[in-house]
Amino acid sequence: MSGAYRNLSRKEKTVSNLDAFLDKLQEEIFDEAKQALGERGFDRWRNPKHNGRMENPDGWGRVTGECGDTMEIYLKFKDNQVAKGSYFTDGCASSMVSASFAVELTLGKTPEQLTDITADHILAAIGRLPDDDVHCTTLAARTIQAAVDNYMGTMVKKV
């Protein structure tokens, strides 16, 4: 035991021990998440991209999956291509990661190209998900399709 530790008060030692315990617990959680989500998925979970609801999107989709997670995808078009996208989900980490990568796959694509985005494309972009969470990629693909349908419906009304 170091001399500095011995000189701490009982309260300071308790706080120090609690801090060490929490640091170890956080490290274990992150290690498990890296194993489950892979490096790309873990990084996206820790540093989300495209997260948040969008004001005045050109296309918007909302789908609730069989697991109970609800996902929303928002698309803004310019020159018939997705110029900006975002998502919101009340789901788990795998749902959030799937939505984030799904939005990324929409950028620069035309409505016709968006219809080709599948759960397999989203999973390939992520790298991997736990087997029990692969359905989140299907939810993301379905939500993209709902956003495209919404966009196409508004375009038909404008004509």
C-alpha positions as CSV (number, residue, x, y, z in Angstrom):
1,M,0.0,0.0,0.0
2,S,1.5,3.4,-1.0
3,G,2.1,6.0,1.6
4,A,-0.2,8.5,-0.1
5,Y,-3.1,5.9,0.0
6,R,-2.5,5.3,3.7
7,N,-2.7,9.0,4.4
8,L,-6.2,9.3,2.8
9,S,-9.3,9.6,5.1
10,R,-11.7,6.7,5.2
11,K,-14.1,8.6,3.0
12,E,-11.4,9.4,0.4
13,K,-10.4,5.7,0.4
14,T,-14.0,4.7,-0.2
15,V,-14.3,7.2,-3.1
16,S,-11.0,6.0,-4.5
17,N,-12.1,2.4,-4.4
18,L,-15.5,3.2,-5.9
19,D,-13.8,5.1,-8.7
20,A,-11.5,2.2,-9.4
21,F,-14.5,-0.2,-9.4
22,L,-16.5,2.0,-11.8
23,D,-13.5,2.3,-14.2
24,K,-13.1,-1.4,-14.3
25,L,-16.8,-1.9,-14.8
26,Q,-16.8,0.6,-17.7
27,E,-13.9,-1.1,-19.3
28,E,-15.7,-4.5,-19.1
29,I,-18.8,-3.0,-20.6
30,F,-16.8,-1.5,-23.5
31,D,-15.0,-4.8,-24.0
32,E,-18.3,-6.7,-24.3
33,A,-19.7,-4.0,-26.6
34,K,-16.7,-4.2,-28.9
35,Q,-17.1,-8.0,-29.0
36,A,-20.8,-7.7,-29.8
37,L,-20.7,-4.8,-32.3
38,G,-17.3,-5.1,-33.8
39,E,-14.9,-2.1,-34.1
40,R,-17.0,-0.1,-36.6
41,G,-20.2,-0.7,-34.7
42,F,-18.6,0.1,-31.4
43,D,-17.1,3.3,-32.7
44,R,-20.5,4.4,-34.1
45,W,-22.2,3.6,-30.8
46,R,-19.7,5.7,-29.0
47,N,-19.7,8.5,-31.6
48,P,-23.1,8.5,-33.3
49,K,-23.5,10.1,-36.7
50,H,-26.7,11.4,-38.3
51,N,-28.6,11.2,-35.0
52,G,-31.6,13.4,-34.3
53,R,-34.9,14.4,-35.8
54,M,-34.8,16.6,-38.9
55,E,-37.0,19.7,-39.4
56,N,-38.9,19.7,-42.6
57,P,-37.6,16.5,-44.3
58,D,-38.5,15.7,-47.9
59,G,-39.1,12.1,-46.9
60,W,-39.8,10.6,-43.5
61,G,-40.4,7.0,-42.4
62,R,-41.3,5.5,-39.1
63,V,-41.4,1.8,-38.4
64,T,-41.8,-0.2,-35.2
65,G,-40.1,-3.6,-35.3
66,E,-41.3,-6.9,-33.9
67,C,-38.9,-6.3,-31.0
68,G,-40.7,-3.1,-30.0
69,D,-38.0,-0.7,-31.2
70,T,-39.3,2.3,-33.2
71,M,-37.0,3.8,-35.8
72,E,-37.4,7.0,-37.8
73,I,-35.4,8.1,-40.8
74,Y,-35.5,11.6,-42.3
75,L,-34.2,12.4,-45.8
76,K,-33.6,15.8,-47.5
77,F,-33.1,15.7,-51.3
78,K,-31.3,18.0,-53.6
79,D,-31.1,17.4,-57.4
80,N,-33.0,14.1,-56.9
81,Q,-30.3,12.7,-54.5
82,V,-30.2,12.4,-50.7
83,A,-28.2,15.5,-49.6
84,K,-28.8,15.0,-45.8
85,G,-30.2,12.3,-43.6
86,S,-30.8,11.6,-40.0
87,Y,-32.5,9.1,-37.7
88,F,-34.1,8.7,-34.3
89,T,-34.7,5.5,-32.5
90,D,-35.8,4.5,-29.0
91,G,-34.1,1.1,-29.4
92,C,-31.0,-0.6,-28.3
93,A,-27.4,0.0,-29.3
94,S,-27.8,-2.3,-32.3
95,S,-30.8,-0.4,-33.4
96,M,-29.0,2.9,-33.2
97,V,-25.9,1.6,-35.0
98,S,-28.1,0.1,-37.7
99,A,-30.0,3.3,-38.2
100,S,-26.8,5.4,-38.3
101,F,-25.2,3.2,-41.0
102,A,-28.5,3.0,-42.9
103,V,-28.6,6.8,-43.1
104,E,-25.0,6.9,-44.2
105,L,-25.8,4.5,-47.1
106,T,-28.6,6.8,-48.3
107,L,-26.4,9.8,-48.9
108,G,-25.9,10.7,-52.5
109,K,-28.4,8.2,-53.7
110,T,-31.5,8.7,-55.9
111,P,-34.9,7.4,-54.7
112,E,-34.5,4.5,-57.2
113,Q,-31.2,3.6,-55.7
114,L,-32.6,3.8,-52.2
115,T,-35.0,0.9,-52.9
116,D,-32.0,-1.3,-53.4
117,I,-30.6,-0.9,-49.9
118,T,-31.2,-4.1,-47.9
119,A,-30.6,-5.4,-44.4
120,D,-27.6,-7.2,-45.8
121,H,-26.0,-4.0,-47.1
122,I,-26.5,-2.3,-43.7
123,L,-25.0,-5.3,-41.9
124,A,-22.0,-5.3,-44.3
125,A,-21.4,-1.6,-43.6
126,I,-21.5,-2.3,-39.8
127,G,-19.4,-5.4,-40.0
128,R,-21.3,-7.5,-37.4
129,L,-24.0,-7.5,-34.8
130,P,-25.0,-10.1,-32.2
131,D,-27.2,-12.8,-33.8
132,D,-30.2,-11.7,-31.7
133,D,-29.9,-8.1,-33.0
134,V,-29.5,-8.7,-36.7
135,H,-33.2,-7.9,-37.1
136,C,-32.3,-4.2,-36.4
137,T,-30.8,-4.0,-39.9
138,T,-34.1,-5.2,-41.4
139,L,-35.9,-2.5,-39.3
140,A,-33.5,0.1,-40.7
141,A,-34.0,-1.1,-44.3
142,R,-37.8,-1.1,-43.9
143,T,-37.6,2.5,-42.4
144,I,-35.6,3.7,-45.4
145,Q,-38.3,2.3,-47.7
146,A,-41.0,4.0,-45.6
147,A,-39.1,7.3,-46.0
148,V,-38.7,6.8,-49.8
149,D,-42.5,6.0,-50.1
150,N,-43.3,9.1,-48.1
151,Y,-41.0,11.2,-50.4
152,M,-42.4,9.7,-53.6
153,G,-46.0,10.3,-52.3
154,T,-45.2,14.0,-51.7
155,M,-43.6,14.3,-55.2
156,V,-46.7,12.8,-56.8
157,K,-48.9,15.3,-55.0
158,K,-46.7,18.2,-56.3
159,V,-47.2,17.2,-59.9
